[in-house]
Amino acid sequence: MTSSQLDAIMEDMMAVKLHAPIKPFRGWRGVDKYGSGSFGASRDGGGRWHIGADAIALPGEAAFSPITGKVDKLGTCYAGDIYRYVRIVGNGAYTGTIVRVLYVEPRVVEGEGVAAGEQIGLVQDISKRDVGITPHVHIEIWKAIDPSGVVG
């Protein structure tokens, strides 16, 4: 794949703007005693990397869907724990996009349609698990890419 092909793929991925998961949007979690909330930050001494970004959020406030789509899974962030996530598969302008919003007590059900900017739950207090961490929701965005355009 050429550099220009990769640039075109990245441009296509960023063409659709997502809605903020928290209103008002307070920015992204910086560095605290648990490390950085930035995308790509090192985890577990370099054994893995942060595959999302952490939006600063107050426990108990509303969390919103970044995209229009269907709730396809309500999951648990950690085995045997209380922290939850909502996974949304995009449709319309968001077709091919999957978003997970973590540390959210769901107020939606699997199979439910949601609009971008619609409430999906309430922010959970992750600082009860990780004392001293900046309260936040974790957001992951997964975008489908046609392999035939990038392989070979």
N, C-alpha and C positions, 0 to 999 in steps of 0.2 A: 504494500500500500504506500502510495506517495504521501508526502507531507500535505499537499493540497487536498487529497482525498480525505485525510484525517481532519483537516481544518473544516471541510464541508460537512462532515459528519458531526463535529462538535457544534458548528453553527446551527445545524438542524435541531440538535438536541436542546439548544438554549433558546430556540425561537418562541416557545410558549412560556410565558411568565406564570409562576405559581403564586398563589395567595399566601399571605403570612399565616402561620399556624396560631399566632397569638396577636391579640389586638388590645392595646397598642403594641406594635412590635418594638421591643426594647433592645434589640441587637443580639449578637451572638456571644455565647459564653467564651470568655478568654481562658487564661490559665489560672487554675486554683490548685489546691493540694492534690487533686486527682489527675492533674495534667491539663491538656488543652482540649477545648470543645470543638476545635476546628477540624474540618474534613482532612483526612490523611494523617492526623496526629498519631504518633507512636503509642502503642498500648502494650502492656505486659513486657516491658523492657525491649521493645522492638520486635516481639514475636508476632504481632499483628498490628493493623492500623485501623483508625476510626473511619468507618465507612459512611458516616453521616456528618451532620453538624448540629450543634446544640443551641437552640433559641432560648434566651433567658425567659423564664415564665414564673409566675407566682402560683404556689400551690392553691388549688381550689378555683382558679379562674378558668374561663372557658377556653377550650382548644378547638381550632377550626380546620376543616379540610383544605389542604393546599390545592386540590384539583377536583374536577367534576368526575364522578365515576360511581362505582359500586363497592361497598364494603365487602371484601371477600374473606377476611379473616380477622378475628379478635383473638389475640394471643397473649401469652405471658412472657415477659422479658427474660426472666430467670427462673429456672426450675424450682418449684416449691415456694415461689415468692408472690407478693401481691401486686407487683408492678406489671402494667398491661400495655399493649399496643393495639393500634387500629391500622389495618392494611387496606388500602384503597386501590382498585384497578381503574385506571382512567378510561373515559370514553369521550366521544366528540373530539374537540381540539386536543384532548389529553390521551387519545388512543395510543397505546404503546408505552404508557408511563404507569409505573407502580410506585406508590408512596407508602412508607411506614412512619407513623408518628408514635413514639414511645413515651412512656410515663404519663399515660392518659387513662383515666377511668372512663370506659366507653359509655356513651349515651346514644349509641346506634346499635343495630343488630346486623349480623351477617346477612348479606343479600340486599340490604337497604341501599337505595340510591342516595347520593349526596351531591350537592352543588359546591363548587369552589367557594370557600368563605363561610360555609354552613357549619354550625357547631357539631362536633363529633364526640365531645366528652369534656371532662374536667381534669386539669393538670394535677398529677399526683406529686407528693412531696418526696422526691428522691433523696433529699438531705437526711431523711430518717434512716435510710439505708447506708448512705455514704456521707457521714457527718462532715460538714465543712465544704461540701461541693456546692457550687452555684446552682440554685434551683433552675430547672430547664425542661424542655421537651427535646427529644432527639428526633431528627428528621432524616430519613433515607429516601433517596430518589433513584429509582431503577428505570432505565430507558431501553426499550428494545431497539436493536440495530439489526438490519438485514445482513446476515453473514456473507451472502454472495457478493456484497460490495466491499468487503474487507478481508476476505480470505483468498489466498492464492497469489 
